[in-house]
């Protein structure tokens, strides 16, 4: 039978430290082994040292830590902020005592792992980088990448990154982290280095990594690799030159997109979409789709088409994926020249029906391009513009050819 004093103490502690009580009773291996003994309370399994009051406070801290859910990308920012917000303002003595208590009470191992990872990240943050190893990265990046304690967090963080391939396009399996300069950006290893000290496209790689890991960065202070380049320059970039804009599109950050474009993170002759519009569509950011579709060089088109114009896309899956996302999100696409022709040629009946509800003037050209007999009949009943715009094609041919040469 429990001692009356012990019962009173247990009730008092349970009332004042409910999370500590629940943690011990539900998750402690020590309590599980002792709870059936006569006269035992959950306070009985606490260690003799430190004092009971401190043990209860530490248990409350451990309960918060166990319940804490941290952004997986936080590991990439661990050089600048504590890995665990719950432990962030606690002293090393408190954290060490909490770990000892968790081990004594046989609390879940993931709790011990969380503490060890927080302590290891704090050590790196305090003592700087280890010398570069075999990864080809700087010491400030490889001290995280090659750290055994933090390895699981790096893997989880990499999975949470925007799913963007080396060409800045959408992919289920991201390969953006394979580029060393992108990884340097992910970990913010050159926070004080001016962008101009990088090679041309390395600035895009690095800034793309910064944005992907959600570092706090003033983009207005970073000149892009194409800042001041002549609009008709044929200067080329590599497959990751659009990475910063692609990342901003995936996160739905229109303000960042505006700054990045103004700062020269897109080649003047490079189409803004379909990459940006496609990523925004996949992530459901209708405001970014609206922003991208309003750009004069948003759409990559084939010969004899003016901008913006999807008339002769002829069923491109990605572009009509964007259109369908626009339709689903309520983005106005009626201003895109000859969109009915593109939708008809791809048999995109859902897009055509949406256009009808928005009083789009269907053309005879769209009817001629329709491949599906049912779509052809449907359009024949709705054509309001008989002119197929052939004259307009011819008048704009020279201008189109010049634009295509720039975009090649």
N, C-alpha and C positions, 0 to 999 in steps of 0.2 A: 504494500500500500504506500502511496506517495506521502511524504512528509508535508504537513500543512504549510510550513514555511516555503518549501520547494514549490508547492502548488501556487502560492501567492506570487512568488518570484517569476514563475513561468507565465502566469496570466499577465503580470505587469510587463514583462519583456515582450510578450506576444502583442500586447496593445500598443506599445511604444515602437516596436521594430517588427511590423507584420511581414515585411519582405524577407528579413533575416530568418524569421520562423518558417516561412514557406520554403525558403531555399534549403534549410537544413532538413526539414521533414520530407521534402519531395525529391531532393537531389543528393543528399549526403549518404555516402556508403557507410560512414562511421555510425550515423544514426540508425541506418537500416539494420546494422549488426547489434545495436544496443537497445532498441526500442521495446523489445519484448521482455526485458529484464524488469523485475519488480522495483517499483519506486523510481524509475528512470524518467526524467523529463528531457526535452530536447536541449535544454541548457547543460545537461550532464555531459554531453559529448564535446563541449567546448574545451580547448586546452587550458591548462592552468595559467599560462602566460601567452599573450598579454592579458591585462585585466579584462574582466567580463564586459565592462562598458565599451572598451575599445574593440573587443571582438565583435560586439553587436554592430558597432558603427562600420567596421570593415565588412561584415556580412551584408549590410545594406548596400555598400559599395559594390560588392561582388554580385549581388542580385541585379543591380543596374547594369553591370558589365555583361552579365550573361544575357540580359534581354536586349542589349544594344545592337542595333542594326546599322552598320556603317556603309556609306557609299563605296562600292568596290573600287572606284577610281581614286579613292583617297590615298591608297598606297603610293600613287605616282606623285602626290603632293606632300609626302611624309617628310621631305627635306625642309618644308616650310611650316608645317603644322603637325600637332600630335596625331598619332595614328588613331588613338581612341579618344573621343571627346570626353567620355566619362572619366578617364584617367588623366586627362590633359592637365588639370590644375592640381594634381596630387603629387606629393613629394616622393622621392625615391624610397624613403623609409616606409611610407604608407603602402606603396605598391609592393615592396618586398614583404611587408608583414601580411598583406592581403594574400599574396601568393602562398606564403607559408601556411596560412590558415586554410586556404582552399585545399592544399595538399594534405593537411592534417585531417580534414573532414572528408577527404576522398570525394570532393566535388567533381563534376564532369571534366574530363580532360580538355575539351574545347575551351573551357574557361582558363585553364593554365596556359594553353596555346595562345589565347588572346593576350594574356599578360606578357608572355615571352616575346611576342611579336611587337607589342607596344614598346617594351624595354629595348629591344634590338633596334627598332627604328629611331628611338630617342638617342641611342648610342651613336648611330651613324650621323644623326643630325648634329650632335654635340662635338664629335671628334673629327668630322670631315670624312673624306673618301679614302679608300684603300687604293694602292697602286693599280693601274690598269692591268687586266689579266688577258685572257685569250679571246674575249668577245669582240675586240676591236672598238669597244666603247671607251669613253673617258672613265677615269676612276670614279667620278661622281655618279655615273650611271651604273657601272658594273658592280659597285658596292651593294646596290639593291638587286640587280638582275641575278647576280651570282651568289646571293645570300641564301643559305639553306633554310634558315628560320622563316624568311619572308617569301619563300618560293611559292607557297600555296596562294598567298595574297596576290603576287604578281600574276599568277595564272588566272585567278578570278578577275583581276582588274583588266587583263588583256581580253578576256571574254566579253567584258562590259563595254569595250571601246566601240566607237561607231563602226559598223560593218562595211568598211570601204577598202577596196582593193588598191593595188599599186597604181592603177590608172585613175584613181579617184572615183570609181564606180561602185555600185552596190554589190555586195556579195555576202552570203551567209557566213562564210569563213573569211575573216579579215586577214589581210597580209600586210597591212600598213605598219605593223610593229616590226617587220623584218628589216626595215631600212634603219641603219644606225642613227642617222640624223633625226629621224622621227622619234626614235627611242630617247635620244638626248632631250628632245622637246617634251616628251611625256614626263620625264623626271625633272624638267626645268633646270638642267645642269649648267646652262649659260645665262642665268637670269640677268646678269649685268653686262652681257656682251651685246654690242650694237649689231643689228642685222647686217649692216654693210660689211662686217668683217667675215661674213659667210660667202662662199661661192654662190653664184646666181640662184640656182634652184634650191640650194641648201637652206636658204632663208624660209622658203615655202615649206620644206620638210619640217624644219624646227618649229615654226609657228603652228603648223598643222598638229604637231604633237602637243604643243602647249594647249591649244584649244580642245583637243580630244580629251585631255586629262582634266579640263576645266580649271586650269590655272588662272588666277587673277592677273590679267595682263592688259596694259594700255596699248591697244593696237595702233593708236594714232602716233605713237612714238617709234613705230617700227616701219621703216621704208621697205616696201616690197621689191622683189627683183625686177619688176617692170615699171617701177616708178619713173615717170618722165620719158618712157620709151615712145617713139613716134607711133601714132595710131596705125600706120600702114607698115610697120616694121615686120619683117619676116623672121625675127628672132624666135627661136624655138625653145621649148622647155622640155623637161623629161615627164614621165608618166605621173609624177606626184606634184607637178606644179600647181594643180588646182586643189590640192589637199585642204588648205585652210578654208576655202569656200565650201567644199564638200562637207567638211565637219560642221561648219556653222549651219549649213542647210539641214543636216541630220538633226541637230539640236534645236532647229527652229529659231535661230537667232538672226532676225532681219537686220538689227542694228549692227551686228558684227559683219554681216555681208556687205552692208553699205560702206563701212570703214575699210574692209579688206579690198574692195574694188577701187575705192578712192586712193588707197595706199599702194596700188600697183601689184596686187597678188593675182592678177589675171593678165595673160598676154593680150594686147589690144586686138590681135587677130583671132583670138580663141573664143569659141562659142561658150557662153555661160552655161547653157544646158545642152543636151538633156541631163547631164550629170546632176546639177544642182536641183533642177525641177524633179528629177526622178527620185533622188534621195529624200527630198521634202515630201514627195507623194507617198513614198514607202513609210515615212514616219508620221504622216498625217498632218503636216504643217501647211494648212491652206494659205496662211499669210505669206509664207515663203514662196509657194507656188504662184500666188498672185504677183509677188514682187519679181520673180524670175520671168514669168510670161510677159511682163511689161517691157522687158529689155529688148532693144532692137536686134541684138545678136543672141537671143535666147535659143532659137531653134536651129538645129543642124538640118539642112534640107538638101535635096538633090538638084539637078540642073533645071534652069529656066523657071526658078521660083523666087519670088520676092520675099523680103523679110517683113514681118514674121509670116510664114506660110508653110503649111503642112500638106499642101495639095497633092504632092506626088510621093508621099511617104510609102505608099503601097504596102500597108500592113506591118510596119515596124512595131514589134511587140512592146519595146520600151516606151516609145512615144505614145502609143495608145494606152499603155499602162498609166502614163501621166494624165492623159485625157480622162480616163475613167476615174482616176483619183480626184481630178478637178470636179468632175460631175458629182461624185459622191460627197465632196466637201463643199460644194456650192461655189466654186471658183468660176468667175465669168470667163468663158473662153470664146464668146461670140465674136470678139474682135479679131480673131486669128483668121487671116485671109485664106479662103478656100478650105476651111476645116471640114466642110461637108464632103469635098472631094476625097480627102484623106480617109475620113470615116467610112465613106461609101466603098472605097477601094479595099478597105480592110474588113468590110462587112461588120463594122462596129455599130450594130443596131441600137445599142443602149445610148451611145453618144448621139446618134442621129435623132433619137426620140427626145433626148434632153434638149438638143438644139431646137426641135420643133416647139417644145414648151416655152422656149425663149424667143420665138418668132424669128428664127434664122431664115434668111431668104435662100432657099435651096436652088442650085443652078443645074442646068441641063448637063454640064460637064460632070457633075457628081453622079447623075443618072447613068451616063455613059461608062463611068469608071466602076460602077457597082458590079461585083462578080456574082453575088448571090441573086437568083431570080426573084425571090420574095422581096429582097431589099430593093431591087430594080423597080418592081411594081409599086412598092411603098413610096419610093421617091417620085415615080412618074405622076402620082396623084398630088404631089406637093411642090413640084418645081414651079418657081415663080419668076426665075430669071433665065430666059432662053439663051442669052449671050454667053458663050463658053469662054470669053475673055482671051481668045487667041491673040487678038490685036495687042492686048496688054502684055501678053507673054513676049511678043516680038519686040515691043517698044522697050521692055526692061531687060532684054536678053544680054546686052552688052554690060549693063550694070551688074547683072547677076553673075556673069562670068568673072568679072573683076573681083566681086566679093568671094566667089568660090576659090579663086586663086589665093586670096589672102587666107582663107580658112583651111586650105589644104594642109 
